[in-house]
Structures are given as structure tokens and as C-alpha cells.
Amino acid sequence: ASWEDMALAVRRLKELQGGVAVVVEGRVAAELRLEVAGLMSYAPPSEVARGLESVEEALRRLGCRLARPLQALSFTALPVIPKLKLTDKGLVDVERGCFVDPVLR
């Protein structure tokens, strides 16, 4: 992804008030509005499911091989499940209960 595509994704997420945006070559290829804390939506379940399918299909077209990429990403950030987790405070070793420097020296 280019810096411009990433900036467009951030701007679109701000407009959506949270969610997921897939940007490819300067255009939003797919999006899912999750306006409740960036995690949930007031939309009907069928509409959310369509948005999720659209995002997952766009990610597959970009080469993602994960069956449920957004679910995998969610668990990556969930700090209560053991191993390394990414939080808003940094990288955490959950088993040892400490922060980890992400830079190898």
C-alpha cells in the first residue's frame, strides 16, 4: 500500500466513524462501517454481513489467504489471549506480563 492509499483509508474511516476500509490504487475498494466504538454497527445484521463479505473479498483479491482476516486481526490485538499481543500501549508478552521492544537489536 502507498502512503496515499493509507491516508485515504484513514480519511474514509473518519467519515464512517469507525470500521474497515480497503483502499487499492487510490480508491476505496470495500468498506464496513462499524460506528459503535469501531467494533459494532447499528445496521441490520444482513447489511453488516454484506459489508464484511465485500471487505474479505477485496482482501482476497489483494492476496490475503486467511479465511477470516478481520477475525484474525481482532485476536491479534486481544491482550487476554496468551503470547504476544498488540495493544494501544505497545507490544505485550501476555505470559510474562511485560511490554516487549518490537525492534531487534
Secondary structure, DSSP 8 states (H G I E B T S, - for coil): --HHHHHHHHHHHHHHTSEEEEEETTEEEEEEE-TBTTTB-SS-HHHHHHHHHHHHHHHHHTT---SSHHHHHHHHH-TTSSSEEEETTEEEETTTTEEE-SS--
